[in-house]
Amino acid sequence: MTELLRSQLVVMKQRRSARVLLVRALGALVMVGTLTGMVVSCEGDPSPATGGGGGVNAAPSIAMGQWTPTTQDTCTKAFHDTFFVVGPDGKKYPTWHRAEETDPTTNQKCSFGHDHGADPSNSALWPALQQHFAFDANNSGNIEASELAVSGIPFGLVSQQLDGSSTPRLEDHTAYKIAFANGIARTLISGGLGATFDLRCDLFAAFNQPTSTADAFASNMFSVTYAVDCNNGNSLPLYPVKVIVSLMAVYGNPSTFTLDASGTLVEDTGIPVPANSPPGGTELGRRIPVANNVFAGAFVAANQTSSFDALMERWDTQLRLRRVDGSEIATLIPAYRVDDTARYFANGLANSIDLCYSGLDAAGALVSDPSLATTIVRQVRNNAKCTLIAPNGPSTPIAQRVTFDGAASPFKDCLRTAFFGADVLKNATGSTIWYTTPFGGSANIVTFANSIKQYVSQADTGALVLGEASAAGPGCQIDTIHVPN
């Protein structure tokens, strides 16, 4: 090797090292902006087509800009829209933020009035999720530090891929929730194993579940990101499952929901969005409370105690990844529950908060007029949810009642749990990266128009059936939260 060649190689290495340090420095700067809600821009930002420049110049997805503050909220729409990530398609998507943040333009803390569940960066799956959803802005074939810094959980990614299709779906921003659990022990239901089953998995869910409006009475399409990484335990060789799957989940049939675990149907519940929503499968779908069940527990006679246990919703679905020929790659079985739902079905939308100010008369008719409160024989009694906001119950003057969307309401859609079921993988010799339609079909190892990247480990779960595991959300952590949430 000549001295000239040696000197050229030294210079090349020095320049490469300098570039790496610059990328890392820029990545750190962008990360500060992402975590604090500030948009970081550097002189010489790439063009909008690249999605670079910390994502500032990336084109917005249809999910961006959907939230508008109410009179109760003190954060501005402009500040809210600074909380975004760049999705794998190079578009900007809204993402997780706290219910209250400090606006850098005023240096004052403000409230958004809604929450998105748990902070995803605390999940053990966070590095894998960032890598999975990152956008390769410079087409280098690698995800670099600056690109990783603006990657995260893109709310609305699946809906974006349906935009312009025959089944478009624009989801409620405040209904995007995150729940996760790290190192959860899994149980074995069946599979013929005599030895003790020893397996631990990291669990993550980002899901859309609006439970304060009438939409889900009829609509059955809501997006899900479902991630599981089983990575510890003596039984790991039997179940080496890792998945990161994003799909438009179908919960039962449109214009219909289920009443209970027996599958009792409530039909003709409205017009779904979209009107041509596909039918569900064998899952129970959306279990939603109805007036008769709610009244039975809430309205009681004197000296009895009311229960709001019926104000619980659980939505069950199946996420199926299938090749073009219909053969199975994976079937995942998630469910999502909310225990303080703000609404129930009474031939239309009824607000849970109104139970505190109503009751049934001797004929079983619902009475909510305070001037007729003396005719009520059954009402909410001895339940803290109502005692705190309605000590006078149905006698409370209308002007003094907490509204359904008031921050003082105890029914805020905050108590959420994600469930992870008996997932099945049949991908022992297949690729770990698949691209599917938003509904999980036409799986291919090559990307195609409006496809979504899915990660499925090389595994065949065989006859193993695991018991359900769960991950609870953090609940309402800020008093300023209110529905819709």
Secondary structure, DSSP 8 states (H G I E B T S, - for coil): --HHHHHHHHHHHHHHHHHHHHHHHHHHHHHHHHHHT-----TT---GGGT-GGGTTS-B-TTTT-----TT--S-HHHHTT-EEE-TTS-EEE----SEEEETTTTEEEE-S---BS-GGGSTTHHHHHHHH---TT--SS--HHHHHT-S--TTHHHHHHTTSSS-----GGGEEEEEEEEEE--EEESS--S----EEEEEEEEE---SSSHHHH--EEEEEEEEEEEESTTGGG---EEEEEEEEE-S-TTEEE-STT--EEE-----SSTT-----SS-EEE--BHHHHHHHH-B-TT-----TT--EEEE--EEEEBTT--EEEEE-EEEEESS-SEEESSSEEEGGGGGG-EEETTS-EE--GGGGGGEEEE--S-HHHHTT-TTGGGS-GGGS--TT-TT-S--S--EEEEE---EEB-SSS-SEEEE-TTS-SBBSS--TT-EEEEE-S-B-TT-EE--EEEE-----STT--S--
